[in-house]
Amino acid sequence: MASQRLRDLHLKQEMSQKYAADQPAGFNNQVTKVAIVGATGSVGEYITKHLLATGKHKVTAITREDSKSTMPSGVNVAKINYDQPESIAKALQGQQSLIITMKTGQIEPTKKLVAAAAKANVPWVVPNEYSPDLVADPKMGNETGLLPAIVPIREAIRDHCVSSYVGLFCGYWYEYSLANAPQCYGFDFKNKIATFLDDGLTKINTSTWEQCGRAMASLFSLPQYPQDANDKSVTISRWANDAVRVESFFVNQRDMLDSILRVTGEKESDWTIKYQPAQERWQEACEMMKEGGSKAGQGYIQKMYSRVFYKDGSGDFTDKLDNERLGLPKESLDEATKRALEMVEGGYNYFARG
């Protein structure tokens, strides 16, 4: 089981604390060079934006040779061929961090990136872990279908014994989850139907893309290691082989609907509210996945989301949040909802993105 392998990983490979004072001459304790895969993608766009905004980072976008993506001003571009590992290692030479933002489940390409990062001696790798806290509740992690995609990458990073990983557990992305499909947070905007799981009052952590971007920029603006044993300041190494945990909001579906009504000026009577047990919706999703085709894709999303709304607290990691340590701001739920509604009106389709 993925959860058992993850526990074994932590037990066998716990790293001792490193100190800046013990590093070789010329060591730079600040991360100034950051490579990112998916610099123009959903969350990657915001991570890139906020890294650039610090003025402390040289950002390099790692792209395929045939990529036509237009990069923001100030971003360097390094083209790679996944069938030529040496091209990836060359692109990562001299980088201090590799941030990976790829669509879920791309295990083999990610392993190639991880191997190249090790060959290039990149100390920090941020794998594709933009999700609820799957490690705290491995049962939930397995039942969302997400943990089995995370464990092999963490294992690969540790097996190379060069880089440390730092995940980003942020819950599901708020704007995406509200706008993308009813299988996510339960809102069908076309037909004005809200499907509440159980009573619609189970609260979960969720984050905006902006907050995720701020979190990564703040993390890599910290020193890598404490200066020595007497240095108690917050450093990146605090999260070595673990994950940063952040949120924008701790809300339930009722809160989301109330925000929608405030933003649109609509009345609750304009909407049809349906109720479905979360476990029933999860089982329904599993059956959809068996059907294949588009139904399978819808079922996978529904499986991910329905599971975190169980009334077992699995979608709540409030007691572990790092918002304050990273200096993250409070956000407006209604402003985030407004952005999501603008996406709906614009015909947003995540799967149509390059």
N, C-alpha and C positions, 0 to 999 in steps of 0.2 A: 504493500500500500504506500501511496505517495506520502501520507502523513507519517508513517513509521520511518521511511527513509529520511524525511526531513528532521525528525527527532534524532536519529542516529548521526546525521550530519552535524548537528549542534553539539552532540556529546563528544564526538571524535575529533572535531576540528576547531575547538574553541581557541581563538587567537589571544595571545598575551598582548597587553597594551604596549604600543610603540611610543617613543618620545622623539621630538624633533632634535633634541640635543644629541641623540645617539646616531643620527643619520650622517651619511658621508658628507665631506666638504662640498659646498656648492648646492646642498639640498635646499629647495624652495618650499617652505611650509604652507605657502598659499597656492591654491589651484588657479592657474591663469589660462590654461589651455584645455578647452573642452570640445570633444567631438560628439556629434549627435547624429543618430540615424533617424530619419523622419522629421527633419527640421521644419518642413512645411505641412506636416500632418496635424491631426486634431489637437492633441496635447503638445506635440513637438513645436508647433508654431508659437505657443505661449511660453514654453520653456526657453526657446531661442530668444524671443522678445525680451524676457526678463533677464536672461544672462547678459545680453547686449546692454541693457539699461543700467547695469551695475557699473559699467565702464572698467571692470576689473578682468574681463574674460575675452580671450580670443576664441571665437567659436568657429569650428570647422564642420560643415555639413558633409556627412559621408553618404554618397549617392551612387546608384548603379551607373554604369557607363552610358546607358541609353536614356537616362533620366532627362526629362525636359522641364523639370521644376525650376521656377524662378526664385532665387534666394533673396532674403532681405539684404539691404545694404549693410556692409560690414561683416558679412559671413563669408568665410573662405569655403571653397568647395574641393573635396577630394573624391575622385571617381574610382570605383572599385568594381571588380568582377568576382562574384561569389564562387565561381569555378576556379579562380586563381587566388588561393589564400595569401600568397605573397603580396598581392596588390592591396589586400586589406591591412596586412601588417605594416606595409609601407605608408599607407594613409594614416595609420594610428601612431606612427613613430613620433615620439616627443609629446604626445598627448598625456594629460594627467587624469582625465576622466572620459569615459565613454558612456553616453546616455542613449539607450535603445528605446525607440518608440515605434513598434511595429504592430500590425494587427495580431490579435491573440492567436497562439497556436503555431507560429512559425518557428518551430524548435530547431530544425536543422540549420537554416540561415543564421539564427541567433547563436548557435554553437560555433559556427565559423567565425562570427564576430568575437566571441569570447576567446577562442583559441588565438586569434590574431592579436587581441588585446594583451594576452599573456606573453606572446612572442615579442610584442612591442613594449613590454614592461609598463603597461598602463595600470596605475595603482587602484583606480576606482571604476567600477562598472555598475551602472544603474540599469537593471534588466526590466523587461516589460511586465511590471507588477502594479499597474494602476487599477487598484481593486479594493474591496473590503479587506479586513485583516484576516487573511486565509490561514495564517500560521497559528493565531490564537485559537482558532476553532477549525482544526483540520477536517472534522466531519462536514462542516459547512463548506469548507474549501473543496472537498471532493464532490459534494453534492451540487455545487454550482458548476462543476466541470472545469474550474480554473486552476486548482492546485496542481493537478497532474501536468499542466503546461509550465508551471513555475519551478517545480522541484528539479527537473532535469537540468535546467539552466543554472540554478544555484549549485547543483552538484558539479557541473562542468567548471564553473568559476573556481570552486574550492579545489577541485582535482588538479587544476593547473598550478595551484600554490603560488600565484603571482598577484592577482588582483583580489580585492575585497568587493563584495557586492553591497549595494545600499538600495533596497526597494523603496517604492513610494506607495504606501497604503493610504488611499484617499477616499475610499468608498467608490461608488460609481459616479461618473461625471454628471453633474446636475443638468446642464443645458442639453447635452446629448440625450440623457435618459428621459427628460421631459418631452423632447421634440421628436425623437427618432421613431418610436413605434409604441403602440399600446402594450406590447409585451414587456416594455421596460417598467416605467413607473405607473402604468395603468391608465394613461390618458389618451383617448381617441378624440383628437380635436376636430376631425372631419365630421364625426357624428355626435360630438359633444357627449360622450359617454365616459364616465370615470369608474373604473373597476377597483374597488377597495378590497384589499386582502384582509380577511377576517373582518375587523371593525374599522380598518383604515387608520388606526391610532398607534401602530408600531413604529417607533422612531428609529431612524438609521442615520449614519454619517454619510454625507455626500459633499462633493467638492466641485467648484467651478474650474474651468481650464485655467483661468487667471490665477487662482490660488495655487494650483499645481505648478505653474510657471514660477510664481514667487517662491514657493517652497524649494525648488531646485536651485534657483539663483541664490537664495539665502544660504542653503546648505553649502554650496561650493564657494561661498564668500567667507566661510569659516576657515580657521587654520586646519590643516590636515590632522595634526597630532598635538597633544599638550607639549609644552616646552620640556618639562621634566615632571617628576612625581609630585612636585608641589604645585603644579599648575592645574587649577580646578576649572578652568574656562571650558566652554562648550566647543568641541571640535568635531570634525567629520567622523573621526574614529569612534565617537560615541555610538554610531550606528553601523560600524563595520560588521558585515555579515548579518545584518538585521534589516530593518526597514524604518524609514521616517513615517510617522503617522500624522496626517493632517485632515482638516475638514474645513468646509465653508459653513455648513449648516447641519444641525441635528434636528431632523424634521420627520413628520409622518405624511401620509398621503392627504390627510385632512388639511394639514398646513399648506401643502402644495396647491390644493384646490382653492383654498382661501386666498392664496397669493394670486392665482390665475384670475379669480373674480375681482380682486382689487385692481389688477393691472388692466383688465379688459373692460371693467365696469359692468360686466354681466351679473346676472342674478343666479343663485343656486338653482332656481327653477328652470333656467335655460339648459341645465345639464341633467342627464339621467345618471343616477348613482346606482351601481350594481355592487353586490358583495359576493366574494368567493373565498372559501377557506384557502389559506396560503398553501397548505399541503396538497389540497386537491389541484390547485393551479400548477404546482410543481409536477405532480403525477401526470396531469394533462400535457405538460410540456414534454415529458419523457415519451409519451405516446406520439406526439407530433414529430419528434426526432426520428422515430422509427419509420415514418412515412416517406422520408427522403425529400429531395427537391427543396423548394422554397419553404415548405412546411418544416423541414428539419432545421433550417436557419432560424425561423421564427421560434421554434421550440427551444433551440439552444439559448436564445436570448431570454425567453420566458423562464427557462430553468434557472439561469443565473440570477434573475431578479426576484422571482418568487421565493427563492430559498432564503434570501437575507431578510425577508419580512416575517419569517417564523417568529413566534413569540418566545424565543429562547435566548434572545439577546445577541445572536450571532452577527447582526448588522450594526452593533453598537461597540465602538472601541474608544468612547469618550474619555475613559480613565487613563488612556495611554497617549493622548494627543501631544504633539510636539509644536503646536502653533506658537505658544509663548516663547519657547526656546529659539524658534526661527524668526520671531518678530513679525508674524503674519497678522494682517489687519482683520477686523470684523467686516463682514460684507452684508449687503442688503439682499435679502431673499427676493424682494419684488424686482430689483434691478436685474438679478439673474434670471428670474422668470420672464421678464420683458425680453431679454436676449433670446431665450428659448422660443418665445412666441414669434419673434422676428424670423427665427430659423424655420419654424413651421410655415409661416406665410411665404417664405422664400423657397419652399419645396425641398427642405434639407433632406439629403439622403447620404448617410455615412458611407454606404457601400459603393456609391458612385464616385467617391473621392479617389484620387490617384494614390 
